[in-house]
Amino acid sequence: MGAGVAGAIKRAGGQEVEDEAVKKGPIPIGEAVATGAGRLKARYVIHAAAMGQDLRTDEAKIRAATSNSLRRADELGLKSVAFPALGTGVGGFPLAKAAQIMIAVVREHLAGPTSLEEVVFALRGADAYAAFAQELRAGESS
């Protein structure tokens, strides 16, 4: 938990978040595990493995990491969950494609039985916002 979103979570949530994550890992690529949130204003952090040690990702990894994160949220009975744009930072995956994949997985999940009432995309930068907003608008018109 040093770079990107993971590093930001560690800095804001505290060492206890990383310590608990390390105890529960390593996890297979595409999987997700929940820990306490430390000092964050949340009950849990769901850690998703969207890329491997090679720092590369692809559509299947992002799809699985998103889906398994949603499953963990349901297992915890959560009403809301927030996602970064998985794989687009260190992983270098294209924002528009990540938005397409993640939004499709979220829509599929919300169409079935779920405890979730709200899914937030916590994005950084105008490019990320534009990619996800465009994909959300495209889905509303289809």
ChimeraX commands (.cxc) that place a marker at each C-alpha (Angstrom):
marker #1 position 0.00,0.00,0.00 radius 0.5
marker #1 position 2.42,2.65,-1.14 radius 0.5
marker #1 position 1.28,4.12,-4.43 radius 0.5
marker #1 position -1.92,5.46,-5.91 radius 0.5
marker #1 position -5.24,4.89,-4.18 radius 0.5
marker #1 position -3.78,2.25,-1.85 radius 0.5
marker #1 position -1.18,4.72,-0.62 radius 0.5
marker #1 position -3.82,7.40,-0.08 radius 0.5
marker #1 position -5.94,4.94,1.92 radius 0.5
marker #1 position -2.95,4.02,4.06 radius 0.5
marker #1 position -2.06,7.67,4.73 radius 0.5
marker #1 position -5.64,8.64,5.60 radius 0.5
marker #1 position -6.73,5.44,7.35 radius 0.5
marker #1 position -3.52,4.66,9.18 radius 0.5
marker #1 position -1.12,1.77,9.45 radius 0.5
marker #1 position -3.81,-0.49,10.93 radius 0.5
marker #1 position -5.57,-0.64,7.56 radius 0.5
marker #1 position -2.42,-1.90,5.85 radius 0.5
marker #1 position -1.60,-4.29,8.70 radius 0.5
marker #1 position -5.04,-5.91,8.47 radius 0.5
marker #1 position -4.84,-6.08,4.67 radius 0.5
marker #1 position -1.43,-7.77,4.83 radius 0.5
marker #1 position -2.82,-10.38,7.25 radius 0.5
marker #1 position -5.61,-11.18,4.76 radius 0.5
marker #1 position -3.34,-11.32,1.71 radius 0.5
marker #1 position -2.04,-11.94,-0.74 radius 0.5
marker #1 position -5.26,-12.46,-2.65 radius 0.5
marker #1 position -5.66,-13.68,-6.23 radius 0.5
marker #1 position -5.93,-11.08,-8.99 radius 0.5
marker #1 position -9.58,-10.09,-9.40 radius 0.5
marker #1 position -10.47,-10.90,-5.79 radius 0.5
marker #1 position -11.44,-8.46,-3.04 radius 0.5
marker #1 position -11.12,-8.51,0.73 radius 0.5
marker #1 position -12.56,-6.20,3.40 radius 0.5
marker #1 position -10.73,-4.66,6.34 radius 0.5
marker #1 position -11.59,-2.09,8.96 radius 0.5
marker #1 position -11.30,1.53,7.84 radius 0.5
marker #1 position -8.97,2.86,10.53 radius 0.5
marker #1 position -9.28,6.65,10.71 radius 0.5
marker #1 position -11.36,6.91,7.52 radius 0.5
marker #1 position -15.00,8.00,7.75 radius 0.5
marker #1 position -16.20,4.56,6.74 radius 0.5
marker #1 position -16.74,1.20,8.41 radius 0.5
marker #1 position -14.73,-0.84,5.94 radius 0.5
marker #1 position -12.22,-0.65,3.13 radius 0.5
marker #1 position -12.69,-3.21,0.38 radius 0.5
marker #1 position -9.31,-3.92,-1.18 radius 0.5
marker #1 position -9.54,-5.17,-4.78 radius 0.5
marker #1 position -6.62,-6.77,-6.60 radius 0.5
marker #1 position -7.00,-5.29,-10.07 radius 0.5
marker #1 position -3.39,-5.86,-11.14 radius 0.5
marker #1 position -0.54,-8.19,-10.36 radius 0.5
marker #1 position 3.07,-7.71,-9.31 radius 0.5
marker #1 position 3.84,-6.73,-12.91 radius 0.5
marker #1 position 1.58,-3.67,-12.40 radius 0.5
marker #1 position -0.48,-4.60,-15.48 radius 0.5
marker #1 position -4.19,-5.05,-15.73 radius 0.5
marker #1 position -6.80,-5.88,-18.33 radius 0.5
marker #1 position -10.55,-5.99,-18.86 radius 0.5
marker #1 position -11.03,-9.36,-17.14 radius 0.5
marker #1 position -9.10,-8.27,-14.03 radius 0.5
marker #1 position -11.02,-5.01,-13.68 radius 0.5
marker #1 position -14.34,-6.78,-14.27 radius 0.5
marker #1 position -13.56,-9.43,-11.62 radius 0.5
marker #1 position -12.20,-6.91,-9.09 radius 0.5
marker #1 position -15.32,-4.75,-9.47 radius 0.5
marker #1 position -17.71,-7.69,-9.24 radius 0.5
marker #1 position -15.98,-9.24,-6.23 radius 0.5
marker #1 position -15.87,-5.86,-4.45 radius 0.5
marker #1 position -19.64,-5.56,-4.89 radius 0.5
marker #1 position -20.06,-9.09,-3.51 radius 0.5
marker #1 position -17.98,-8.22,-0.44 radius 0.5
marker #1 position -20.14,-5.11,0.09 radius 0.5
marker #1 position -23.26,-7.28,-0.01 radius 0.5
marker #1 position -21.75,-9.82,2.38 radius 0.5
marker #1 position -21.18,-6.94,4.82 radius 0.5
marker #1 position -24.73,-5.65,4.28 radius 0.5
marker #1 position -23.47,-2.27,3.11 radius 0.5
marker #1 position -25.87,0.30,1.70 radius 0.5
marker #1 position -23.17,2.26,-0.14 radius 0.5
marker #1 position -19.76,1.67,-1.65 radius 0.5
marker #1 position -17.25,3.93,-3.39 radius 0.5
marker #1 position -14.85,2.92,-6.16 radius 0.5
marker #1 position -11.81,4.59,-7.68 radius 0.5
marker #1 position -11.23,4.05,-11.39 radius 0.5
marker #1 position -9.65,0.62,-10.97 radius 0.5
marker #1 position -6.43,0.00,-12.88 radius 0.5
marker #1 position -6.19,3.46,-14.43 radius 0.5
marker #1 position -3.45,4.91,-12.26 radius 0.5
marker #1 position -0.38,2.75,-11.78 radius 0.5
marker #1 position -1.96,0.09,-14.03 radius 0.5
marker #1 position -2.22,2.51,-16.95 radius 0.5
marker #1 position -5.54,1.12,-18.19 radius 0.5
marker #1 position -7.53,3.56,-20.39 radius 0.5
marker #1 position -10.07,5.58,-18.40 radius 0.5
marker #1 position -12.88,5.27,-20.93 radius 0.5
marker #1 position -12.56,1.49,-21.09 radius 0.5
marker #1 position -12.38,1.19,-17.28 radius 0.5
marker #1 position -15.52,3.33,-17.01 radius 0.5
marker #1 position -17.32,1.14,-19.52 radius 0.5
marker #1 position -16.36,-2.07,-17.70 radius 0.5
marker #1 position -17.01,-0.87,-14.16 radius 0.5
marker #1 position -20.33,0.80,-14.91 radius 0.5
marker #1 position -21.56,-2.29,-16.77 radius 0.5
marker #1 position -20.62,-4.53,-13.82 radius 0.5
marker #1 position -22.30,-2.18,-11.34 radius 0.5
marker #1 position -25.48,-2.04,-13.43 radius 0.5
marker #1 position -25.57,-5.84,-13.69 radius 0.5
marker #1 position -25.08,-6.17,-9.94 radius 0.5
marker #1 position -27.74,-3.61,-9.04 radius 0.5
marker #1 position -30.25,-5.39,-11.29 radius 0.5
marker #1 position -30.20,-8.36,-8.90 radius 0.5
marker #1 position -30.75,-8.74,-5.17 radius 0.5
marker #1 position -28.34,-6.49,-3.27 radius 0.5
marker #1 position -28.04,-4.53,-0.04 radius 0.5
marker #1 position -26.50,-1.64,-1.98 radius 0.5
marker #1 position -28.53,1.51,-2.53 radius 0.5
marker #1 position -25.70,3.75,-3.73 radius 0.5
marker #1 position -22.51,3.21,-5.71 radius 0.5
marker #1 position -20.15,6.18,-5.93 radius 0.5
marker #1 position -17.24,6.56,-8.33 radius 0.5
marker #1 position -14.64,8.55,-6.36 radius 0.5
marker #1 position -12.59,9.97,-9.20 radius 0.5
marker #1 position -9.57,12.18,-9.41 radius 0.5
marker #1 position -9.15,14.63,-12.25 radius 0.5
marker #1 position -11.28,16.05,-15.02 radius 0.5
marker #1 position -10.38,13.25,-17.45 radius 0.5
marker #1 position -11.63,10.54,-15.10 radius 0.5
marker #1 position -14.80,12.47,-14.35 radius 0.5
marker #1 position -15.46,13.03,-18.07 radius 0.5
marker #1 position -14.91,9.36,-18.95 radius 0.5
marker #1 position -17.27,8.07,-16.26 radius 0.5
marker #1 position -19.88,10.80,-16.87 radius 0.5
marker #1 position -19.90,10.01,-20.60 radius 0.5
marker #1 position -20.35,6.30,-19.94 radius 0.5
marker #1 position -23.15,6.93,-17.43 radius 0.5
marker #1 position -24.95,9.16,-19.94 radius 0.5
marker #1 position -24.49,6.58,-22.70 radius 0.5
marker #1 position -26.06,3.90,-20.52 radius 0.5
marker #1 position -29.06,6.08,-19.69 radius 0.5
marker #1 position -29.91,6.55,-23.36 radius 0.5
marker #1 position -29.68,2.88,-24.32 radius 0.5
marker link #1:1,2 radius 0.2
marker link #1:2,3 radius 0.2
marker link #1:3,4 radius 0.2
marker link #1:4,5 radius 0.2
marker link #1:5,6 radius 0.2
marker link #1:6,7 radius 0.2
marker link #1:7,8 radius 0.2
marker link #1:8,9 radius 0.2
marker link #1:9,10 radius 0.2
marker link #1:10,11 radius 0.2
marker link #1:11,12 radius 0.2
marker link #1:12,13 radius 0.2
marker link #1:13,14 radius 0.2
marker link #1:14,15 radius 0.2
marker link #1:15,16 radius 0.2
marker link #1:16,17 radius 0.2
marker link #1:17,18 radius 0.2
marker link #1:18,19 radius 0.2
marker link #1:19,20 radius 0.2
marker link #1:20,21 radius 0.2
marker link #1:21,22 radius 0.2
marker link #1:22,23 radius 0.2
marker link #1:23,24 radius 0.2
marker link #1:24,25 radius 0.2
marker link #1:25,26 radius 0.2
marker link #1:26,27 radius 0.2
marker link #1:27,28 radius 0.2
marker link #1:28,29 radius 0.2
marker link #1:29,30 radius 0.2
marker link #1:30,31 radius 0.2
marker link #1:31,32 radius 0.2
marker link #1:32,33 radius 0.2
marker link #1:33,34 radius 0.2
marker link #1:34,35 radius 0.2
marker link #1:35,36 radius 0.2
marker link #1:36,37 radius 0.2
marker link #1:37,38 radius 0.2
marker link #1:38,39 radius 0.2
marker link #1:39,40 radius 0.2
marker link #1:40,41 radius 0.2
marker link #1:41,42 radius 0.2
marker link #1:42,43 radius 0.2
marker link #1:43,44 radius 0.2
marker link #1:44,45 radius 0.2
marker link #1:45,46 radius 0.2
marker link #1:46,47 radius 0.2
marker link #1:47,48 radius 0.2
marker link #1:48,49 radius 0.2
marker link #1:49,50 radius 0.2
marker link #1:50,51 radius 0.2
marker link #1:51,52 radius 0.2
marker link #1:52,53 radius 0.2
marker link #1:53,54 radius 0.2
marker link #1:54,55 radius 0.2
marker link #1:55,56 radius 0.2
marker link #1:56,57 radius 0.2
marker link #1:57,58 radius 0.2
marker link #1:58,59 radius 0.2
marker link #1:59,60 radius 0.2
marker link #1:60,61 radius 0.2
marker link #1:61,62 radius 0.2
marker link #1:62,63 radius 0.2
marker link #1:63,64 radius 0.2
marker link #1:64,65 radius 0.2
marker link #1:65,66 radius 0.2
marker link #1:66,67 radius 0.2
marker link #1:67,68 radius 0.2
marker link #1:68,69 radius 0.2
marker link #1:69,70 radius 0.2
marker link #1:70,71 radius 0.2
marker link #1:71,72 radius 0.2
marker link #1:72,73 radius 0.2
marker link #1:73,74 radius 0.2
marker link #1:74,75 radius 0.2
marker link #1:75,76 radius 0.2
marker link #1:76,77 radius 0.2
marker link #1:77,78 radius 0.2
marker link #1:78,79 radius 0.2
marker link #1:79,80 radius 0.2
marker link #1:80,81 radius 0.2
marker link #1:81,82 radius 0.2
marker link #1:82,83 radius 0.2
marker link #1:83,84 radius 0.2
marker link #1:84,85 radius 0.2
marker link #1:85,86 radius 0.2
marker link #1:86,87 radius 0.2
marker link #1:87,88 radius 0.2
marker link #1:88,89 radius 0.2
marker link #1:89,90 radius 0.2
marker link #1:90,91 radius 0.2
marker link #1:91,92 radius 0.2
marker link #1:92,93 radius 0.2
marker link #1:93,94 radius 0.2
marker link #1:94,95 radius 0.2
marker link #1:95,96 radius 0.2
marker link #1:96,97 radius 0.2
marker link #1:97,98 radius 0.2
marker link #1:98,99 radius 0.2
marker link #1:99,100 radius 0.2
marker link #1:100,101 radius 0.2
marker link #1:101,102 radius 0.2
marker link #1:102,103 radius 0.2
marker link #1:103,104 radius 0.2
marker link #1:104,105 radius 0.2
marker link #1:105,106 radius 0.2
marker link #1:106,107 radius 0.2
marker link #1:107,108 radius 0.2
marker link #1:108,109 radius 0.2
marker link #1:109,110 radius 0.2
marker link #1:110,111 radius 0.2
marker link #1:111,112 radius 0.2
marker link #1:112,113 radius 0.2
marker link #1:113,114 radius 0.2
marker link #1:114,115 radius 0.2
marker link #1:115,116 radius 0.2
marker link #1:116,117 radius 0.2
marker link #1:117,118 radius 0.2
marker link #1:118,119 radius 0.2
marker link #1:119,120 radius 0.2
marker link #1:120,121 radius 0.2
marker link #1:121,122 radius 0.2
marker link #1:122,123 radius 0.2
marker link #1:123,124 radius 0.2
marker link #1:124,125 radius 0.2
marker link #1:125,126 radius 0.2
marker link #1:126,127 radius 0.2
marker link #1:127,128 radius 0.2
marker link #1:128,129 radius 0.2
marker link #1:129,130 radius 0.2
marker link #1:130,131 radius 0.2
marker link #1:131,132 radius 0.2
marker link #1:132,133 radius 0.2
marker link #1:133,134 radius 0.2
marker link #1:134,135 radius 0.2
marker link #1:135,136 radius 0.2
marker link #1:136,137 radius 0.2
marker link #1:137,138 radius 0.2
marker link #1:138,139 radius 0.2
marker link #1:139,140 radius 0.2
marker link #1:140,141 radius 0.2
marker link #1:141,142 radius 0.2
view
